[in-house]
Amino acid sequence: MRDDGAMTPDPALLLRSVPDGLWLLDTDGRTIFANDPLLTLLGRSAAEMPGFSAYEALDESGAAVLRQRLAEHVDPAVPPAPGTRGDRECRLHRPDGTSVWVLVSPEPVVGDDGRLVGWMHRIKDNAEQHDLLELSQRREHQFSEAQAIAHIGSWELDLVTNEVIWSKETYRLVGVVPGSVVVTPETFFERLHPDDRVDAETAFNAVLAGAPTLDFESRLVHEGGSPTWVRAQGRAVFDADGRLVRLDGTLQDTTATKRNEEGLSFLSAMAAAANQATTLQEVLIASEKSVRQLARWPAVLVAARDPEQPDQLLFLDVAWGEHSEPLGEAARALATAAADARRTIHEVGPSGTALVAGPVVYGDQVAAVVVSDSLTAVEPPPWELIIFNQMLTFLAHVAERESAAQDLADARDQALSASRAKSEFLATMSHEIRTPLNGVLGLSELLARTELTPHQRRLADGVEHAGRTLLALVNDILDLSKIEAGRLDLEAVDFDPRSVVEQSASLVADLARDKHLELVVSSAGDMPAQVRGDPVRFGQVITNLASNAVKFTSEGEVVIRATGETGPDGPRVRVEVRDTGVGIDPEAANRLFEPFTQADSSTTREYGGTGLGLAISRRIVSAMGGQIGVDSDAGLGSTFWFTVDFEPPVGDDPLRDHEREQAVHGLQVLVVDDNETNRFILVEQLSAWGVTVTAVESAADGLAELSSAARGSSPYDVVLLDYMMPGTDGEELARALRSERVHDRTRLALLSSALEPSPEWLADAGIDTFLSKPVLPTRLLDVLARLGGRLGRLDHRPVETPRAVPARRRGRVLVVEDNEVNQLVAEGVLHGLGYEVHLADNGAAGVAAVADDYRGFDAILMDCQMPVMDGYDATRAIRAMQRGGTRTPIIAMTAAAVAEERERCLAAGMDDFLAKPVDVALLGKTLARWAPSSPGHEEAEEAPPPAEPAESPAFVRLRELIERDGIDPSLVVRIIERFESGALIVGATLGASVRAGDAGDVAAQAHSLKGSAANLGLTALAAVCSEIESEARAGRLPSDGTLATLDAEIRAAGAELEHFAETRLNT
């Protein structure tokens, strides 16, 4: 108790009430006092503690601090040594072998006399805090290691205090020793490459101004080292009031990425150079710049194998002129060593710089060596060597490609030489064969016009047939040769494929009729009305297949069927030609499409032919993007098929006979035909037009069906009768029907391939009209529409057959020909066509005849190969005489029927081209086009009424528009008028485009006029337009002579169309 009466606390009680351990030690470190919490921490009892030395319980660090404290701090008045006062962490060891981390806070204990008695230590259990601190340190170490491995540092900028915190990796990337400087944003920016600093500061200021994120890339410059590419990214942190208070971010080392990008860029440049260069030397020169830019090696040497001395290197000094000769010698030596070792090697050169040499190797050849000098002592890093070797791989590909290209060029030159030799041989053989063949065919035709006994006529027909066969063989060989030479030019025009199918079938109809074969033609309802492609080649394949089918079929039928479908880029047409002929063994079918091949060599004698038709067809179909094949078994007939992918038409899709289809829609039609295929085709075709059709196989069934329908409410409108049927034929059925008045309203159409009835015979049998087999869909639609009474009265008059050639003078023709037989043929043919003929036996005589004749010739037939002066020089001489005056049409007659010959003729100034042997009908049409007859040439004396001349293509086309397609004559007149006015406008516009130098517009104008001219059968005008278009698309404008020819053709076309309108439409 104190003097004032207050209670004095018991010191021992106070010490025991403290929750932390209290440990009083004397100056020797022995225990004076220990409370219960300390005993718990030490794991000892109170009895053990008196005199217990603290050194027995402390770990090494704690014991060391205690020893220092006891040894140095003996005077309380003296300040303690650093590190001997304040909290200190250490570990206490227990008797059971365990330990505990504690926090020790020492205080000196002084006696009443002022002397140091000992030290009171406050011991606090720190195990949990120690574990947390250890975990935190371990995680900080892991994070630091991860940043170092990933080369990504972190940073923090406190915008309130302007304090910057960097991670260890950030310090390392920036190149600053931690603690060496006070870090600020400027610490980072001032170490950036000068070229990058402005962009980096701009990005940083943008975040300060409100941008949410930071992202830029720049180079950090370190002393004595190469720049380091880094990417800085960060994001803004805002307080609760929306104020920007901090930026957190990362700094990533992107040097490796940039290096890869540069390497890829280099390899891409190398690949581009390799692809663009044609020779290894070119790409070597190009690679020199790329190597410098990539590796910072300013000097590159390339060396190639000397072609004359393969064991020597031929050095191309690219950038070594400014360097010393010893360095050049070292580079060349290293190049030779690399070539011998066939691997990349590097060494220190005489100047102490790194030299690298790598060989360009392909196969077992070293094509070149690339040597680079770094101009520094730094050895090239592995990544640069990897890219250097990749460059060498690119160069090896170029070297291999160059070698292959050279081999191909050599092979191409040999092939071209062989092709030229073959073409010259074929042209020569064509001329040598066609010249006598022209005489054979011409004389046989003239002979056929004379009075002959039956035996003599058979002999004359045999000669002509043999000549025609030989001509077909020559044409096939030339056609195949043209295809093999890659000169198969495909036209691209809009056309109706259905019409081509029908026209092709018509070409073999007479042959089928002669063999008593049923020829069936069908275009399915899904056939496109118009496509864009080559109608001539398309029809040629159909004709080849159909001709073969008729040739190899002795009885039965030949069916030509066309269907349509959608191809990948436009309409696709599939044509099948099925026959009931000899068939083909499947093993032989694969050989059929090879030249000069037939399934059975014995058939060549029996059926004839060269075996070229299918080979030519296959090449044409392949060129048109299609396929061709055959399905057949020996003795069971064959089905040849092919597909062609056409382009969509450029012009508007024409109406698909809508007027006629509407006219027949809903008609009731009965088909009476014993042939199952005919019935199927007719039913399919009629159904596609909306016709209600029934088909029966005999006259008896037909009569029964008609009688049943007549008694009902749906009598038949039209009956299609086959003429040749077993039992009761079509004529007998027709007469039976007409004997019963109940069938008076039913119209009858007779179908036959053997009978060509007169109108009187048809009327007597009660038949309304006649259709010749094969029944073409367009003709069937036309007749059916008129029979149905929906397109006006049916014209029962038969189509007029061509009459005899007029026996009148139609013009004067000069024939320039050195062969006497050919002169005789030409004179006879031209007299038969009504022309006055003058002969000249060489080109010089022809030129003299033109110069001396005051009356003038209407046309000149010019042979090309003649003595004294050939046809080309003669034509040029005649054109020179007529310059500025009247231009006489000159028509070439040549036995060299190849494209080059035609081009040569036109280039010499000729107007047209006829291949020998000259077809009489084609000669007549050609002369009619170029030298139309005029009143001045007609005989003055009374003559019998002249027969119509052979129709020109334009006349045929215009007549088809009226008779086959059903176009009203008044509309045809409008078509003619519109064409004439349009053609004149196009001619004038085209001339203006030529003067303006606009080749594109010239091509467009010529293309437009070509299409309309071809559509009207104006073949000569279309040919001129086609030539102008082709030249213009190649960038060549037509000459004045070509424009004059175009103008003449436009006027001739107008005159021909007006002649048609006057003679055919005004009657």
Rosetta blueprint (number, residue, H / E / L):
1 M L
2 R L
3 D L
4 D L
5 G L
6 A L
7 M L
8 T L
9 P L
10 D L
11 P H
12 A H
13 L H
14 L H
15 L H
16 R H
17 S H
18 V L
19 P L
20 D L
21 G E
22 L E
23 W E
24 L E
25 L E
26 D E
27 T L
28 D L
29 G L
30 R E
31 T E
32 I E
33 F E
34 A E
35 N L
36 D H
37 P H
38 L H
39 L H
40 T H
41 L H
42 L H
43 G L
44 R L
45 S L
46 A H
47 A H
48 E H
49 M L
50 P L
51 G L
52 F L
53 S E
54 A H
55 Y H
56 E H
57 A L
58 L E
59 D L
60 E H
61 S H
62 G H
63 A H
64 A H
65 V H
66 L H
67 R H
68 Q H
69 R H
70 L H
71 A H
72 E H
73 H L
74 V L
75 D L
76 P L
77 A L
78 V L
79 P L
80 P L
81 A L
82 P L
83 G L
84 T L
85 R L
86 G L
87 D L
88 R E
89 E E
90 C E
91 R E
92 L E
93 H E
94 R L
95 P L
96 D L
97 G L
98 T L
99 S E
100 V E
101 W E
102 V E
103 L E
104 V E
105 S E
106 P E
107 E E
108 P E
109 V E
110 V E
111 G L
112 D L
113 D L
114 G L
115 R L
116 L E
117 V E
118 G E
119 W E
120 M E
121 H E
122 R E
123 I E
124 K E
125 D E
126 N L
127 A H
128 E H
129 Q H
130 H H
131 D H
132 L H
133 L H
134 E H
135 L H
136 S H
137 Q H
138 R H
139 R H
140 E H
141 H H
142 Q H
143 F H
144 S H
145 E H
146 A H
147 Q H
148 A H
149 I H
150 A H
151 H L
152 I E
153 G E
154 S E
155 W E
156 E E
157 L E
158 D E
159 L L
160 V L
161 T L
162 N L
163 E E
164 V E
165 I E
166 W E
167 S L
168 K H
169 E H
170 T H
171 Y H
172 R H
173 L H
174 V H
175 G L
176 V L
177 V L
178 P L
179 G L
180 S L
181 V L
182 V L
183 V L
184 T L
185 P H
186 E H
187 T H
188 F H
189 F H
190 E L
191 R L
192 L E
193 H L
194 P H
195 D H
196 D H
197 R H
198 V H
199 D H
200 A H
201 E H
202 T H
203 A H
204 F H
205 N H
206 A H
207 V H
208 L H
209 A L
210 G L
211 A L
212 P L
213 T E
214 L E
215 D E
216 F E
217 E E
218 S E
219 R E
220 L E
221 V L
222 H L
223 E L
224 G L
225 G L
226 S L
227 P L
228 T E
229 W E
230 V E
231 R E
232 A E
233 Q E
234 G E
235 R E
236 A E
237 V E
238 F E
239 D L
240 A L
241 D L
242 G L
243 R L
244 L E
245 V E
246 R E
247 L E
248 D E
249 G E
250 T E
251 L E
252 Q E
253 D E
254 T L
255 T H
256 A H
257 T H
258 K H
259 R H
260 N H
261 E H
262 E H
263 G H
264 L H
265 S H
266 F H
267 L H
268 S H
269 A H
270 M H
271 A H
272 A H
273 A H
274 A H
275 N H
276 Q H
277 A L
278 T L
279 T L
280 L H
281 Q H
282 E H
283 V H
284 L H
285 I H
286 A H
287 S H
288 E H
289 K H
290 S H
291 V H
292 R H
293 Q H
294 L H
295 A H
296 R L
297 W L
298 P L
299 A E
300 V E
301 L E
302 V E
303 A E
304 A E
305 R E
306 D E
307 P L
308 E L
309 Q E
310 P E
311 D E
312 Q E
313 L E
314 L E
315 F E
316 L E
317 D L
318 V L
319 A L
320 W L
321 G L
322 E L
323 H L
324 S L
325 E H
326 P H
327 L H
328 G H
329 E H
330 A H
331 A H
332 R H
333 A H
334 L H
335 A H
336 T H
337 A H
338 A H
339 A H
340 D H
341 A H
342 R L
343 R L
344 T L
345 I E
346 H E
347 E E
348 V E
349 G L
350 P L
351 S L
352 G L
353 T L
354 A E
355 L E
356 V E
357 A E
358 G E
359 P E
360 V E
361 V E
362 Y E
363 G L
364 D L
365 Q E
366 V E
367 A E
368 A E
369 V E
370 V E
371 V E
372 S E
373 D E
374 S L
375 L L
376 T L
377 A L
378 V L
379 E L
380 P L
381 P L
382 P H
383 W H
384 E H
385 L H
386 I H
387 I H
388 F H
389 N H
390 Q H
391 M H
392 L H
393 T H
394 F H
395 L H
396 A H
397 H H
398 V H
399 A H
400 E H
401 R H
402 E H
403 S H
404 A H
405 A H
406 Q H
407 D H
408 L H
409 A H
410 D H
411 A H
412 R H
413 D H
414 Q H
415 A H
416 L H
417 S H
418 A H
419 S H
420 R H
421 A H
422 K H
423 S H
424 E H
425 F H
426 L H
427 A H
428 T H
429 M H
430 S H
431 H H
432 E H
433 I H
434 R H
435 T H
436 P H
437 L H
438 N H
439 G H
440 V H
441 L H
442 G H
443 L H
444 S H
445 E H
446 L H
447 L H
448 A H
449 R L
450 T L
451 E L
452 L L
453 T L
454 P H
455 H H
456 Q H
457 R H
458 R H
459 L H
460 A H
461 D H
462 G H
463 V H
464 E H
465 H H
466 A H
467 G H
468 R H
469 T H
470 L H
471 L H
472 A H
473 L H
474 V H
475 N H
476 D H
477 I H
478 L H
479 D H
480 L H
481 S H
482 K H
483 I H
484 E H
485 A L
486 G L
487 R L
488 L L
489 D L
490 L L
491 E L
492 A L
493 V E
494 D E
495 F E
496 D L
497 P H
498 R H
499 S H
500 V H
501 V H
502 E H
503 Q H
504 S H
505 A H
506 S H
507 L H
508 V H
509 A H
510 D H
511 L H
512 A H
513 R H
514 D H
515 K L
516 H L
517 L L
518 E E
519 L E
520 V E
521 V E
522 S E
523 S E
524 A L
525 G L
526 D L
527 M L
528 P L
529 A L
530 Q L
531 V E
532 R E
533 G E
534 D L
535 P H
536 V H
537 R H
538 F H
539 G H
540 Q H
541 V H
542 I H
543 T H
544 N H
545 L H
546 A H
547 S H
548 N H
549 A H
550 V H
551 K H
552 F L
553 T L
554 S L
555 E L
556 G L
557 E E
558 V E
559 V E
560 I E
561 R E
562 A E
563 T E
564 G E
565 E E
566 T E
567 G L
568 P L
569 D L
570 G L
571 P E
572 R E
573 V E
574 R E
575 V E
576 E E
577 V E
578 R E
579 D E
580 T L
581 G L
582 V L
583 G L
584 I L
585 D L
586 P H
587 E H
588 A H
589 A H
590 N L
591 R L
592 L L
593 F L
594 E L
595 P L
596 F L
597 T L
598 Q L
599 A L
600 D L
601 S H
602 S H
603 T H
604 T H
605 R H
606 E H
607 Y H
608 G L
609 G L
610 T L
611 G L
612 L L
613 G H
614 L H
615 A H
616 I H
617 S H
618 R H
619 R H
620 I H
621 V H
622 S H
623 A H
624 M L
625 G L
626 G L
627 Q E
628 I E
629 G E
630 V E
631 D E
632 S E
633 D L
634 A L
635 G L
636 L L
637 G L
638 S E
639 T E
640 F E
641 W E
642 F E
643 T E
644 V E
645 D E
646 F L
647 E E
648 P L
649 P L
650 V L
651 G L
652 D L
653 D L
654 P L
655 L L
656 R L
657 D L
658 H H
659 E H
660 R H
661 E H
662 Q H
663 A H
664 V H
665 H L
666 G L
667 L L
668 Q E
669 V E
670 L E
671 V E
672 V E
673 D L
674 D L
675 N L
676 E H
677 T H
678 N H
679 R H
680 F H
681 I H
682 L H
683 V H
684 E H
685 Q H
686 L H
687 S H
688 A H
689 W L
690 G L
691 V L
692 T E
693 V E
694 T E
695 A E
696 V E
697 E L
698 S L
699 A H
700 A H
701 D H
702 G H
703 L H
704 A H
705 E H
706 L H
707 S H
708 S H
709 A H
710 A H
711 R H
712 G L
713 S L
714 S L
715 P L
716 Y L
717 D L
718 V E
719 V E
720 L E
721 L E
722 D E
723 Y L
724 M L
725 M L
726 P L
727 G L
728 T L
729 D L
730 G H
731 E H
732 E H
733 L H
734 A H
735 R H
736 A H
737 L H
738 R H
739 S L
740 E L
741 R H
742 V H
743 H H
744 D L
745 R L
746 T L
747 R E
748 L E
749 A E
750 L E
751 L E
752 S E
753 S L
754 A L
755 L L
756 E L
757 P L
758 S L
759 P H
760 E H
761 W H
762 L H
763 A H
764 D H
765 A H
766 G L
767 I L
768 D L
769 T E
770 F E
771 L E
772 S E
773 K L
774 P L
775 V L
776 L L
777 P H
778 T H
779 R H
780 L H
781 L H
782 D H
783 V H
784 L H
785 A H
786 R H
787 L H
788 G L
789 G L
790 R L
791 L L
792 G L
793 R L
794 L L
795 D L
796 H L
797 R L
798 P L
799 V L
800 E L
801 T L
802 P L
803 R L
804 A L
805 V L
806 P L
807 A L
808 R L
809 R L
810 R L
811 G E
812 R E
813 V E
814 L E
815 V E
816 V E
817 E L
818 D L
819 N L
820 E H
821 V H
822 N H
823 Q H
824 L H
825 V H
826 A H
827 E H
828 G H
829 V H
830 L H
831 H H
832 G H
833 L H
834 G L
835 Y E
836 E E
837 V E
838 H E
839 L E
840 A E
841 D L
842 N L
843 G H
844 A H
845 A H
846 G H
847 V H
848 A H
849 A H
850 V H
851 A H
852 D H
853 D L
854 Y L
855 R L
856 G L
857 F L
858 D L
859 A E
860 I E
861 L E
862 M E
863 D E
864 C L
865 Q L
866 M L
867 P L
868 V L
869 M L
870 D L
871 G H
872 Y H
873 D H
874 A H
875 T H
876 R H
877 A H
878 I H
879 R H
880 A H
881 M H
882 Q L
883 R L
884 G L
885 G L
886 T L
887 R L
888 T L
889 P L
890 I E
891 I E
892 A E
893 M E
894 T E
895 A L
896 A L
897 A L
898 V L
899 A H
900 E H
901 E H
902 R H
903 E H
904 R H
905 C H
906 L H
907 A H
908 A H
909 G L
910 M L
911 D L
912 D E
913 F E
914 L E
915 A E
916 K L
917 P L
918 V L
919 D L
920 V H
921 A H
922 L H
923 L H
924 G H
925 K H
926 T H
927 L H
928 A H
929 R H
930 W H
931 A L
932 P L
933 S L
934 S L
935 P H
936 G H
937 H H
938 E L
939 E L
940 A L
941 E L
942 E L
943 A L
944 P L
945 P L
946 P L
947 A L
948 E L
949 P L
950 A L
951 E L
952 S L
953 P H
954 A H
955 F H
956 V H
957 R H
958 L H
959 R H
960 E H
961 L H
962 I H
963 E H
964 R L
965 D L
966 G L
967 I L
968 D L
969 P H
970 S H
971 L H
972 V H
973 V H
974 R H
975 I H
976 I H
977 E H
978 R H
979 F H
980 E H
981 S H
982 G H
983 A H
984 L H
985 I H
986 V H
987 G H
988 A H
989 T H
990 L H
991 G H
992 A H
993 S H
994 V H
995 R H
996 A H
997 G L
998 D L
999 A H
1000 G H
1001 D H
1002 V H
1003 A H
1004 A H
1005 Q H
1006 A H
1007 H H
1008 S H
1009 L H
1010 K H
1011 G H
1012 S H
1013 A H
1014 A H
1015 N H
1016 L L
1017 G L
1018 L L
1019 T H
1020 A H
1021 L H
1022 A H
1023 A H
1024 V H
1025 C H
1026 S H
1027 E H
1028 I H
1029 E H
1030 S H
1031 E H
1032 A H
1033 R H
1034 A L
1035 G L
1036 R L
1037 L L
1038 P L
1039 S L
1040 D H
1041 G H
1042 T H
1043 L H
1044 A H
1045 T H
1046 L H
1047 D H
1048 A H
1049 E H
1050 I H
1051 R H
1052 A H
1053 A H
1054 G H
1055 A H
1056 E H
1057 L H
1058 E H
1059 H H
1060 F H
1061 A H
1062 E H
1063 T H
1064 R H
1065 L L
1066 N L
1067 T L
